[in-house]
Amino acid sequence: MTDSGDPARAPETRVAGRPPRVLVVDDEADLRELLELTLVGMGLDVDCAGSIAEAGTLLERHDYALCLTDMRLPDGDGLGLVATINRGYPQTPVAVITAYGSAESAVAALKAGAFDYLAKPVALDALRSLVRSAIQLPAQQPLARAAAAPGDPDWQLLGESPAMQEVRAQIQRLARSMAPVAIAGESGSGKELAARLIHLSGPRATRPFVAVNCGAIPEALMEAEFFGHRKGAFTGADQDRDGFFQAASGGTLFLDEVADLPLAMQVKLLRAIQEKRVRKVGATVEEAIDVRIISATHQDLAQCVAAGRFRQDLYYRLNVIELKLPALRDRLEDVPALADVILARLARRAGLAQAPRLASVTLRYLQSYGFPGNVRELENMLERALAFSNGEVVNVEDLGLKPAVSDVDENERAEPASEAEPHAAAPSGERRLVRISEDGIPESLPDYIDQIEREAIQRALDKTRYNRTAAARLLGITFRALRYRMQRLGLN
């Protein structure tokens, strides 16, 4: 079914009304024929190749909606073809066919950028499901920004800091893959929102998104909640019931706080993910599942593995691709945009005609605050401020936090520092000065900024005889912000 035209001509482009074209790459003639017949039966055009070289020729001549490739080929391996297609034909998703039980090969393929994988012997229902997902892949579009639509839930990913630009770019790439994603980040940093954006930006957007808090399910009910149960399987099971995996069929299952799963459940979850099949409690047969797994936790999963609290094999299955969300204190330049969108949303919810604005001193206060609760804390803070404000301007006192003058213990406010305190509060350890080139450019901008900040704080402390409240006033920041910065910079 290959085309014998001029190989030097430009590739065909997909034409509306024509069936999508699929490329099958496998050196086993029987398997090629089986895949071809199945795909033709789905109404698709199919080209077959027995080697990487032959596949390369076809890729130059046609525009493919999907490529199915075996892992082992006569002139190379499937991972090389995956890399070639991702680099030269990024609009073509690639699925690999792995040997039965070869979990390592499947994980390696997903890490290399494969859309999904099939295990031999190929189950035709799984093949059809994979193909249906792949050919619905949308063209790459930039993620919607909350600034353009303040009512959307995307506000938590608003911001032009380098960290957030990288997160949005990663989400765009991850959305086109079926590889499991592990989202790491502190509580309140937007892990579930990132998972939803991955789901909504990919081919499963029209299918269910099921979010599960693994730490909120009683251990005795976990298996039934995840896999479902048959009528009469246990006391109280008066009817058949689907579990989370069945509810998310064709879509995405988001496992929040996955580190809280008990070890016994981790074993069952591993099998479900690896075999793509589950067995309901009380059932005698397994049923196929088609879900994409996205997990998240605020804990360090690698440390949990080292401590024996999390299975290493499950860790590698879930952590195929890692997405790290930055803490809000690491992108304080995004606070003004976040605050504006949150206030607008809260004002609409409260029925206000116009959202109040932040006073300039309030904005400076927020941009110097550490936000241990991240974006969730900012939202709670602004919701409280909206209730106490006059409806036009949000002042510092409306935030419900003590301002700089009073944000200090009575003992520290009343007693000046002793003569010995400057020595006790000296920087902990010697620090190397950042080198400046002949052009006046520092070798490390973050270290250079830290150096300037450390020197400014040290001068203020020296001038006020180490009265931190007075030093904070000199520097134009809150006492809490000064304390946070001193801790970050290693000033005792």
Steps between C-alpha positions, in 0.01 A plus 500: 500500500797730453515778245757468222516867402802727499662483848643850457162667483356691792297302753128473452291714728188370669193590295160554658268210418779249439560225754798549732812307396685272741856366470569148634867409552573135587724230358246222568286462189214326686472776760519769230213335317291469819553867586431607142171306478383637835582860410345474151190361671490824702488698177865611500764507226803289592863484386729222622878492540732222614795716605596846624648590161178412319299691761720806447426497127126482563512778759656731241214434258189495718343683791405241763239527774672220696804273488499152657849353536653190649782547751737262319567555132769361266688829465446655845251526783165670534637763737714641221197528275302665780774761537519556124125555465479727806783709359402513133123435503374632836134488391515120461447308826693173534387188685743213562434127515696334780565140594263346754590595857776738388418784739846654462458533122160664539630752751804576282273560199274738691799692632630527142175671398274214386128576507413160651596132479347160425625169638531182292286310427312806381142518630288638218261685733798676660637580154172654387476706819855630456439592136177682582685707761792575270312617193302748711820678608451874456758715328733672743342820629624730775333451835219743578618775732293611796579863417297466183212328682502588871200278569684186398665281767836553327582794728730289716731450203504868414836673499789582272777394735749262335385219729136528389588537134690172525209329681256604226738380229537164676123460535460562128750224423363256757143542376587320176634189672330219689803458729430509875588836654607561861436858615715621788438817695412644837143505629302777336729535198236382249576132440141400423456797267815399310361146469170634364681716246700199378171313459312786333784575259527141373296251299300388807354845568144388426528197727475493883758647735477322835696645794564278801652604833684183597538613860127543554385142428479247786743215437227235530305658212789582268482199269125534450529877446777466240387186313127475579310203644237242418169468679542291814881526502487622860249618759320803364580430134136489389572575134780499242710813510778640282821633654719796418668319210167423331369852569806647324470267199649666195612797706742585780529372858672751728646345817563783744724439803596162355773462764224436757399170338567197725748243366233235442308736271819603323547139380148487352536843341828397339338196337207706373731757341737241354242257361233762418242268654311496832288250687202618701471377856296178484554450125678203343620665180698812423381779273708725278543865599607801299608786726792735518657522845615831644622500860604770743638539850662768713739237638830392344413163347867405459548545875185298565649218290828519692309485829303194387163679503451490122568220254789566265333325204186711539714813533661432162160428345347826623806719461555445127486879454529746788344846505619730778284794603687794653407642839341846491790648700728401209293706254386801701504710182181315404311611814350822350342318204380216721352740754310696233342188351412352841340826616299525178372145543417552869322827421280330240417226746404763760284686248716814497486722193876562511788328674696709753859589419804431713663799667863538395624426851281187510650378174853562631409307814372204299811498282721476808298225669622139506161330423552162670153405371577615144218610265234347722617720787496808275141425401391451862681819601328704227159349575538612860622843387200543271268448796676765711580757230287803415427352157734736315851448639659206682734629769763304693284479812222339292724197442457397862876491561695727731681787325874537530498726807301257713611175338759433770514370855455756775840410647680578174314830455580616854861390537784619273761247396800456722855579394571128459212433261669618178755222536229242572304601193786500257458299181540126556823410322716667239343567160681539174457837330340477157745572223431793269633487145681788326168586337344540845289181471482270806578131444177407683215752511305325783813478718585862421151617601523295819837658574360854461193415708717344773724808516200738517342302783831482684545880477147558630559260789829669586337844492214393731728302734323183384149615585324310220178701525687826443710339225184386320366859511828630357481250214131574429385140559305320771663338799373162379651557155834596659495188715427283195777661295753468784418130526531450124832686481652324800501801730457365852 
